[in-house]
Amino acid sequence: MRFPINSVDDSGNSPLMIAAREGHADACKILLQRGADCGIINPRGEAAISLARKSSKCKAAEGVIFDHLAHSHVLLGEDLSKHTREGRGSPHMKAVQMLKSGLLTWGKSTRRNVACKEAVAGPSPSFLKNRRKVNEAGDEMVFRVLTETGREIHFEASSASNLELWVHGINLITKQATSGVW
């Protein structure tokens, strides 16, 4: 008898949650590849990633699930606050999305499609210097994207967890795009 991949047991745990809690990284990877949902929450308010984080034997499973979450997050995209002119200009909202090719896009013009080299949490020193002139707080949610052409583009995430997903996801997809391995 076959069960749906996102079925839950009597305790409200899905197969992905059980594999994560037990530290079976390979099982987590297979389940995610087959369409397992990371967003299922059991009655105790736990998701697969939180179950993996609770146990010391689950670091590999946690990594697999976090990679999947970050990868999915940046491919879906999100509205982020984009800073202009190295922090001197006014930040404004843009729908930012990463493409599997390694391009980061936030508009229709090709100038708004940049090939990423890496993403780094935190603002650059020049950004900090320029923002102090504007006297605006909130730099703890800022991350910067370094492009293949040497540009630095600063974005502001809505939360620390989104910042972590964006930085990790951009770096993951950039690595996959340059190596050709999916």
MIZA-266086 format. One line per 8 residues: their letters; for each residue z, y, x of N, C-alpha, C, O. Coordinates in steps of 0.001 Angstrom, whole numbers, plus 500000, padded with zeros to 6 digits. Atoms other than C-alpha are relative to their C-alpha. Last residue first. Layout:
N
A> Z/Y/X/Z/Y/X/Z/Y/X/Z/Y/X | ...
***
This chain:
182
WVGSTAQK> 499351/499715/501284/490049/520602/521824/500896/498867/499698/501563/498865/498663 | 499257/501123/500564/489000/520619/525477/500667/500437/498711/501409/501419/498688 | 500892/500767/500880/486248/523034/526595/500683/498803/499362/500005/497954/498786 | 500116/501373/499480/488381/524205/529535/499049/499144/499170/498586/498099/499626 | 500518/499978/498633/487826/527909/528880/499831/498603/500585/498962/498375/501426 | 501360/499478/499973/488116/527580/525096/499418/499979/501408/498240/499668/501583 | 500908/500981/500584/491166/525319/525251/498562/500459/500083/497676/499660/500386 | 500055/501131/499078/493005/527646/527630/499030/498933/499488/498255/498375/500265
TILNIGHV> 500741/499535/498820/492155/530661/525476/499837/498865/501005/498756/498676/501563 | 501424/500007/500355/493279/528725/522386/499143/500484/501165/498051/499959/501384 | 500433/501374/500247/496666/527941/523933/498506/499936/499707/497791/499120/500289 | 500107/500675/498705/497189/531429/525371/499499/498573/499849/498733/498099/500689 | 501113/499389/499259/496385/533047/522020/499811/499290/501340/498687/498960/501718 | 501267/500398/500606/498651/530596/520184/498789/500562/500725/497811/499849/500949 | 500258/501396/499671/501603/531056/522553/498637/499551/499465/497891/498864/500162 | 500151/500123/498543/501484/534847/522388/499643/498558/500368/498704/498327/501130
WLELNSAS> 501217/499322/499539/500835/534944/518645/499782/499801/501495/498682/499443/501916 | 501178/500748/500454/503438/532310/517721/498713/500627/500510/497810/499913/500946 | 500051/501248/499234/506155/533962/519852/498769/499164/499625/498113/498593/500497 | 500351/499616/498635/505444/537373/518329/499816/498749/500864/498839/498627/501603 | 501439/499744/500014/505513/535794/514868/499496/500418/501373/498396/500035/501771 | 500674/501301/500104/508956/534319/515632/498484/500176/499943/497752/499374/500522 | 499965/500670/498696/510205/537681/516903/499290/498658/499944/498621/498273/500903 | 498721/500648/499693/509100/539404/513713/499915/499334/501370/498833/499180/501936
SAEFHIER> 499008/499659/501024/506420/541707/512281/501366/499381/500276/502375/499830/499732 | 499781/501055/500988/504282/541616/515411/501094/500419/499032/501873/501329/499315 | 498594/500131/500359/503155/544740/517290/500120/498971/498884/499503/499122/497830 | 499775/500260/501419/499852/544737/519111/501493/499888/499770/502257/499587/500687 | 498633/500229/500463/498867/546179/522476/500042/499830/498482/499438/500600/497736 | 499909/499583/501390/495399/545843/524018/501384/499614/499509/501800/498465/499661 | 498716/500412/500571/495005/545752/527780/500065/500557/498591/499904/501759/498379 | 499311/499134/500972/491474/545905/529151/501342/499400/499618/501544/498188/499702
GTETLVRF> 498924/499232/499398/490470/544051/532331/500705/500964/499058/501606/501687/499482 | 500541/498793/499373/487042/542792/531251/501076/500904/500578/500766/501969/501112 | 500811/500395/498844/488309/539253/530594/499446/501217/500742/499179/501146/501942 | 501348/500495/500260/490935/540714/528288/499292/499615/501296/499751/499936/502392 | 500806/499636/498837/494702/541031/528648/498631/499366/499803/498526/498162/499568 | 501066/500942/499714/496422/540916/525280/499215/500550/501172/498737/501684/501134 | 501273/499465/499532/499704/542709/524931/499041/498863/500308/499432/497781/500745 | 500606/500880/499008/502782/541970/522916/498658/500590/500382/498065/501370/499637
VMEDGAEN> 501335/499711/499477/505097/544330/521071/499569/498910/500970/500354/498437/501792 | 500941/500863/500716/508041/543137/518978/498565/500187/500485/497629/499677/499868 | 499631/501392/499768/510693/544520/521386/499069/499027/499278/499062/497842/499612 | 500853/500613/498986/508898/547894/521481/500323/498529/500233/499569/497845/500925 | 500690/501164/500542/510487/548918/518187/499115/499291/500999/498290/498465/500609 | 499371/501284/499650/511557/552445/519078/499151/498860/499450/498097/499087/498857 | 499991/500966/501093/509407/555593/519019/500604/498688/500486/500240/498188/501550 | 498618/500237/500413/509953/558645/521199/500072/499074/498788/500681/499406/497771
VKRRNKLF> 500092/499916/501452/506283/559701/521441/501376/499797/499382/501619/500177/498236 | 500424/498636/500306/506866/560447/525104/499933/500209/498491/500257/501283/497984 | 498790/499174/499869/508837/557228/525357/499671/501453/499701/500497/502192/499165 | 499247/500078/501258/505767/555460/523972/501264/500844/500079/501695/501405/499072 | 500653/499190/501026/503652/556652/526924/500752/499995/498675/500775/501013/497984 | 499940/498604/499576/506036/555340/529579/499404/500915/498927/499963/501966/498615 | 498617/499547/500156/506486/552063/527729/500136/501477/500355/500819/502229/499660 | 499742/499894/501429/502708/551628/527412/501413/500539/499756/501608/501438/498938
SPSPGAVA> 500645/498751/500434/502257/552369/531124/500197/500221/498502/500351/501361/498064 | 499253/498817/499550/504852/549717/531978/499373/501321/499558/500089/502257/499199 | 500241/499706/498589/503064/547112/529825/500832/501218/500400/501282/501968/499534 | 500979/498969/499675/504582/546031/526523/499821/500157/501508/500658/499718/502296 | 499474/498760/499447/506338/542756/525846/498895/500973/500358/497765/500570/500635 | 498992/499362/500850/505162/539203/525334/500524/501239/500706/500807/501213/501903 | 498696/499871/499364/502022/538442/527318/500948/500688/499022/500605/501709/498426 | 499119/499138/500794/498667/537205/526060/501371/499969/500649/501804/498937/501163
EKCAVNRR> 498662/500490/500319/496003/535824/528361/500713/501002/499109/500311/502160/498986 | 499609/500649/498757/492357/536121/529428/501387/499392/499820/501624/498238/500179 | 498637/499943/499486/491059/536942/525995/500136/499253/501316/499552/498187/501515 | 499720/501299/499396/487436/537630/525209/501357/500090/500689/501559/500912/501582 | 499742/500036/498569/487414/540709/523000/500270/498563/500444/500937/497797/499749 | 499965/501419/499655/485811/541279/519622/500181/499917/501510/499272/500259/502266 | 498717/500525/500459/486615/544782/518430/500073/498478/500114/500955/497845/499534 | 498985/499444/499097/483820/546261/520483/501382/499479/499628/502302/499477/500447
TSKGWTLL> 499862/500921/498870/481525/543897/518563/501001/500524/501025/501518/499745/501825 | 500750/499592/498825/482204/546040/515482/500209/498982/501132/501285/498396/501254 | 501380/500457/500101/483418/544289/512326/499159/500348/501225/498149/499690/501473 | 500892/499096/500722/487120/544532/512983/498579/499483/500046/498312/498430/500625 | 499237/499215/500975/490177/542793/514411/499128/501007/499275/499652/501954/498689 | 500770/499050/500787/488822/539999/516608/500904/500745/499019/501864/500180/498496 | 499037/499396/500895/490233/537932/519439/499254/501103/499270/498593/501931/499897 | 500124/498582/500317/487593/535758/521038/501107/500410/499047/501434/499685/498107
GSKLMQVA> 499161/499223/499099/488603/532437/522588/499876/501491/499789/500460/502274/500538 | 500753/499714/498778/485743/530440/521051/500829/500772/501023/500389/500960/502158 | 499908/501162/499116/488148/528997/518482/499282/500222/501329/499577/499551/502319 | 501050/500974/500266/488422/532487/516982/500118/498854/500995/500640/499038/502095 | 500545/500622/498795/491638/534502/516960/498938/499007/499562/499119/498294/498576 | 500242/501442/500073/492387/536796/514045/499413/499526/501310/498629/500231/501946 | 500302/500585/498696/493761/540299/513613/499876/498488/499849/500670/497847/499161 | 500020/501437/500261/493667/542183/510301/499500/499327/501279/498309/499383/501588
KMHPSGRG> 501290/500663/499857/494520/545671/511538/500168/498529/499648/501203/497933/499944 | 500105/501410/500371/497390/548021/510728/498560/499511/500129/497614/500203/499752 | 500578/500183/501322/497748/551294/512613/499779/498509/499750/499642/497724/500688 | 500285/501388/500351/499752/552526/515603/499456/499918/498571/499830/500713/497710 | 499213/500516/501128/499382/556229/516368/499650/498535/499748/498471/498181/499702 | 500516/499786/501355/498047/557111/519791/500915/499410/498943/501921/498771/499251 | 499973/498564/500305/499852/557479/523133/499565/500271/498560/500004/501249/497955 | 498760/499557/500604/500756/553793/523389/500060/501465/499641/501011/501896/498989
ERTHKSLD> 498845/500411/499198/498076/552703/525838/501313/500556/499469/502203/500900/500247 | 499883/499120/498834/495394/554649/523941/501271/499731/500797/502005/500659/501135 | 501185/499456/499342/495871/552776/520682/500381/500829/501216/501512/501297/501350 | 499712/498735/499328/498550/550498/519257/498749/500447/500762/498029/499624/501329 | 500703/499856/498730/497601/547808/516753/500299/501386/500567/500200/502391/499863 | 500098/498591/499650/500076/546900/513988/499372/500088/501395/499917/499551/502360 | 499126/499558/498913/499350/543370/512915/499811/501500/500193/498766/502060/499864 | 500029/498551/499803/497911/541925/509709/501033/500367/501053/502221/500080/500904
EGLLVHSH> 498905/499288/500656/497580/538186/510168/499773/501493/500203/499074/501903/501130 | 499913/498558/499837/495176/535574/511435/501102/500615/499165/501741/499951/498349 | 499963/499415/501349/494376/532077/510214/500026/501517/500059/499434/502188/499214 | 501317/500234/500595/493299/531009/513712/499935/500557/498577/498890/501047/498149 | 500940/499004/499469/496392/532698/515183/498585/499788/499459/497822/500747/499344 | 499620/498622/500335/498786/530813/512914/498959/501005/500491/498538/501879/499733 | 500373/499717/501390/497061/527417/513145/500238/501463/499646/499420/502078/498962 | 501451/500138/500088/497276/527311/516947/499529/500388/498599/498607/501190/498449
ALHDFIVG> 500563/498814/499338/500863/528573/516918/498480/500016/499888/497883/501053/499597 | 499679/498806/500787/501960/525961/514342/499362/501256/500591/498784/502061/499861 | 500769/500058/501247/500138/523112/516112/500235/501253/499152/499288/501842/498630 | 501413/499774/499658/501523/524070/519521/499149/500044/498731/498298/500920/498574 | 500134/498562/499739/505011/524324/517966/498562/500352/500383/498035/501369/499932 | 499958/499296/501279/504673/520825/516476/499822/501507/500214/499099/502156/499458 | 501195/500368/500768/503559/519263/519752/499950/500789/498696/498905/501326/498330 | 501170/499368/499385/506207/521138/521727/498723/499722/499238/497901/500619/499054
EAAKCKSS> 499919/498575/500312/508991/520101/519339/498778/500734/500549/498203/501584/499870 | 500409/499894/501403/507884/516479/519669/500015/501455/499556/499120/501897/498836 | 501441/500244/500026/508093/516778/523466/499461/500126/498577/498391/500696/498364 | 500710/498852/499428/511522/518426/523259/498486/499816/499977/497751/500773/499729 | 501204/499669/500750/512864/515784/520836/499173/501137/500591/498340/501702/499882 | 501037/500983/499674/515515/513959/522848/498644/500360/499405/497685/499603/499555 | 500433/499836/498612/517832/517001/522898/498882/499029/500368/498161/499271/501335 | 499684/501124/499125/518042/517019/519116/499458/500228/501407/498364/500765/501581
KRALSIAA> 498586/500382/500067/518278/520037/516838/500383/498943/501027/501531/498898/501470 | 499193/499102/499162/514925/521503/517890/501468/499616/500028/502173/499957/500977 | 500297/500295/498597/512985/518528/516496/500871/500847/500933/501297/500370/501985 | 499433/501319/499705/514696/518874/513113/499771/499624/501460/500650/499051/502104 | 498550/499817/499867/513949/522613/513117/500695/498666/500270/501692/498624/500991 | 499705/499309/498746/510264/521950/513860/501508/500177/500187/502006/500037/501304 | 500213/500894/498855/509963/519319/511106/500381/500670/501320/501011/500041/502170 | 501413/500334/499834/511490/521625/508486/499876/499115/501243/500848/498920/501973
EGRPNIIG> 500529/500285/498660/515128/521809/507397/498507/499677/499929/498042/499018/498998 | 500629/498801/499461/516559/523519/504294/499403/499813/501381/499217/500790/502106 | 499020/499341/499127/519003/520699/503463/499415/501242/500671/500065/501852/501520 | 498933/499358/500790/516815/519673/500484/501072/500709/500836/501777/501572/500314 | 499182/500987/500703/513865/519049/502862/501127/500703/499233/501308/501911/499392 | 498571/499761/499775/511336/521752/503711/500778/498963/499199/500535/498783/498006 | 499139/500681/500970/507636/520936/504039/501455/500204/500412/501818/500026/501575 | 499219/499086/500817/505880/523589/506126/500890/499340/498961/501580/500041/498221
CDAGRQLL> 498798/499582/499262/504644/521360/508920/500947/500814/499133/502117/500981/499477 | 499603/498619/500247/502174/519669/506531/501309/500302/500722/502334/499677/500451 | 498595/499851/500390/500587/516466/507830/500360/501477/499919/499893/502285/500723 | 499753/499052/501076/496795/516672/507919/501429/500122/499525/501669/500655/498442 | 500414/500587/501290/495616/513674/509936/500350/500884/498808/500091/500507/497664 | 501458/500124/499978/495765/515583/513236/499463/499474/498673/498340/499790/498282 | 500551/498654/500130/499343/516581/512386/498473/499979/499991/497843/500723/499239 | 499759/499539/501370/500304/512938/511780/499419/501394/499771/498820/501649/498727
IKCADAHG> 500910/500733/500894/498672/511848/515031/500161/500478/498564/499170/500708/497870 | 501360/499546/499716/500448/514544/517047/498992/499335/499062/498107/499997/498519 | 500133/498650/500554/503806/513820/515430/498570/500495/500165/497996/501072/499242 | 500091/500169/501454/503388/510102/516178/499832/501357/499324/499058/501486/498375 | 501332/500553/500292/502633/510921/519823/499804/499808/498501/498721/500070/497977 | 501022/498962/499855/505686/513202/520016/498609/499484/499654/497840/500177/498988 | 501257/500720/499775/508127/510612/518699/498829/500988/500015/498180/501221/498995 | 500591/499633/498713/511411/512504/519144/498703/499283/500334/498365/499143/501509
ERAAIMLP> 499842/501124/499080/513369/510781/516358/499351/500255/501359/499507/499448/502276 | 498560/500221/499807/513812/514022/514397/500260/498894/501023/501227/498961/501783 | 499459/498874/499218/510129/514868/514865/501465/499775/500325/501884/499963/501467 | 500516/500136/498635/508939/511421/513700/500554/501102/500901/500891/500845/502057 | 499328/501164/499417/511201/511636/510645/499554/499811/501446/500380/499569/502327 | 498603/499642/499758/510031/515152/509820/500754/498857/500673/501559/499087/501576 | 499971/499080/498851/506385/514166/510222/501434/500387/500350/501785/500461/501527 | 500191/500773/498759/506883/511147/507916/500019/500887/501252/500526/500471/502294
SNGSDDVS> 501375/500487/499886/508283/513544/505276/499885/499139/501258/500782/499163/502100 | 500663/499882/498704/512003/513931/504619/498605/499389/499964/498401/498302/499423 | 500857/498813/499979/513413/514624/501135/499279/500212/501309/498739/501293/501543 | 499252/498885/499410/516344/512211/501498/499193/501288/500054/499700/502324/500483 | 498897/499650/500895/514776/509691/499083/500834/501172/500514/501484/501859/499726 | 499099/501112/500335/511595/509697/501154/501120/500505/499087/501102/501652/498639 | 498633/499851/499505/508859/512347/501113/500844/498806/499559/500601/498214/498507 | 498992/500538/500922/505092/511988/500838/501385/500171/500626/501520/500263/501846
NIPFRM> 498912/499042/500203/503025/514318/503021/501029/499519/498981/501782/500320/498426 | 499440/499607/498705/500714/511654/504452/501175/500959/499861/502033/501017/500742 | 500539/498710/499542/500139/510132/501020/500736/500464/501257/501932/500219/501414 | 499260/498861/500523/501287/506513/500891/499321/501273/500473/498738/501299/501557 | 500088/498755/499233/499081/503465/501325/500777/501103/499291/500751/501218/498066 | 500000/498822/500839/500000/500000/500000/500000/501244/500886/500751/501312/501859
***
